[in-house]
Amino acid sequence: MTSAVVDDVHAEVPLTLDEEAPRTLGLLDQGAFWANLGVSLLGFSGALFLLDPLGGKPLTFTAAVLAAVVGSLLGTAMVGLAAIPGVRTGRPAMVLLRGLFGARLSYIPTVLNIVQMLGWGAFELWVIANGAQALFGTAVPYAVWAVVAGALTIALTIRPLGALRLLRRYVTAGVVIAMIWLSIALFRQGPSVGGGTWDAFAPAVDYVIALSVSWVPMAADYARHSRSSGAAFTGVVAGYTIAQVACLALGIAALALVGNDGDKVWDPFVAAPLGVVFFGILVLREADQSFANVYSTTVSIQNLAPRWDRRVISVVIGVLTTLIALFADVNSYGAFLSVIGAVFVPMFAVLVVDYFLLGGAARWNTAEDAPSRWLMVVPWILGFAAYWIVTSTPTVGWWDGIWTEVRLALGFVHQPWMNAALAAFLVAALATVALSVPARRLRSRR
């Protein structure tokens, strides 16, 4: 075995941003990693938001699965494109945004990303702890399971590339077998979602896009270690889409068996033949979700403090995430995803247009003194506003009330075919193109 192979096998993420990122991940590594992220216990219960995003207007099974396919493809395409600049530059996601907004302005999306990653990480620990109690009962308190899951998460973040290799070699095969076994067991029982309509198809697609696009702000954190852009893009789109659609379809089946009671959605899994074994595999692998969130929070913080040791940050963030998980309110999950979509879909649109269409790749500046690009904030804000004007998904009363007043002032009437995520993307993209002329003039003056 050559020294190059040894280095490739044992290469690890550098401790600070001053060191070059190793390029050791191939298509199988990326595909296995994103496939594991696409399967989530939270996705099983979250399938209720897909099936009935508006409350009282459930979709047919066909409509729900099609919404899962369309939303996953659109969302993962965004994630895959967001990963490519990470491969080309070797920089993590929030550092990449220095090229879009400038170093100082990149702190705004960085802080927002830290907040959403902490929320996601806490949700995942909540899921692991509740999944463990579904398997073993409540003799062991929820808090104990949450702390154990938090400790496992921290351990994985100390050697993140090692964790990804571990997932590819051992965990993915177990997850595939578990999903196939549980799918056969549940669908053999003939679950039926009853009637349903197509009225809420667009909001359902919005929900699935939000599930996928929540990974946009962290795609480059892992893609920067890829050997090629093709491996990163294909791994995201293929791995995550297939896994997420399968997860949501299985979640719909489980919900149908328990009368759409989200609190009992895991019961059919545990009750299936050998269900404790295979559901246990899914509970254990949920740690890759919390690992991904804690690690991405760590490298996001490094955009603010490039020379801080990522191991120390990971431990602190892991402990904080665990503490949040002890008090997390999972009932705010749907609203949380709406906020994610509203913030990061238009930001991605600005990034992809500027980087791929307007020649940004040739002048992308990720230095610590990269000048501020205030004009790029404008299309981001316009896209954010477009999302809330178009969306029909309820969130928080006072916030929804604000946008109701805006719609009335504009004379805007929502139509069933309208999709908030696509509206946000299109508005932000078109605004970025429109602002490219004054932006070029400003650069030429400098």
C-alpha angles and dihedrals in degrees: 000000000000124000089244090060091046090051090049092051096047100032113131138189111277117251096237138023091251091077126075118256115242116240103219107128121101133188094279092051093050094041093050092046095051093041089056090050090051092061112070136159085220087058091060093057091034089060085085089070088053094047096045110013095161098041118245096030105081120185126236115258091253092050092048094050092046090050088052092052095045094043093046094050093048093045097044091047086059091048092047093051090047088055096057098072087052090057093047097047102028089227128130120247102265092044088053088060089067085076091053103040105010127256099286097041090048086070089074097062088036092060091044090051092049089053094049093045091052088050093049092046092052091048090052093051088048089053094049093049093048091044090054090051090050087057102039105021129241099295087105108055122242091243092060093053091046091053092047090050090048091052091050089049092053091049091054093050093056089070104022099169089048088053091053092050089049090053093051096047102042117002103051095059091051092050093050092050092046093050093049093047095047092045091055091046095050101039091049086066090064101237114199127194090199120222118334136156141237093241095106096043095115095049088047090054088049090055093051092046088053090051090054101035092054084081094056094091091056104035094100091050087076101023091063087071093054123112092223143009090241092057092050096046097043093044091055099043099040100035099043098038096051093045096045095048090049091047094050093045090051089047091054090051092050092048091051090056092055099040094260091297104154091197090063100039093113095051095086091052094053092042094053119101106281085358093140090059098046096038087050089058090055092048091051095048090051084084089078088066094053089042091054092050096047093045093049090048087054096053090042089058088050088064085065095039108022096181099049114115108255091214092061092045091049093054093049093046092045091054092046092048090051091051091051090049090059089064103027120140105214090185088080091061098107094048089046091057092049090056091049092052093047093052104038105033094065091040089055090049091055091047097049095045094047096042101039105025107028099045096258093139091069094054102030107147116196096165121130089248097046107149120251117262103202094172090068090062091063098067090042091057092044091052090048090053092046090055094056094043092054102036120101095186112114118232123156120354101233093044093048088049092058092054092044087060091048091052091050091049091051094042089236118163118193117231124205093242094056118111118201097204093051091045091053091048095049095045093048092045095049092045090052091053091047091051094047092088097057088040091057090047090051091051092048091053090052 
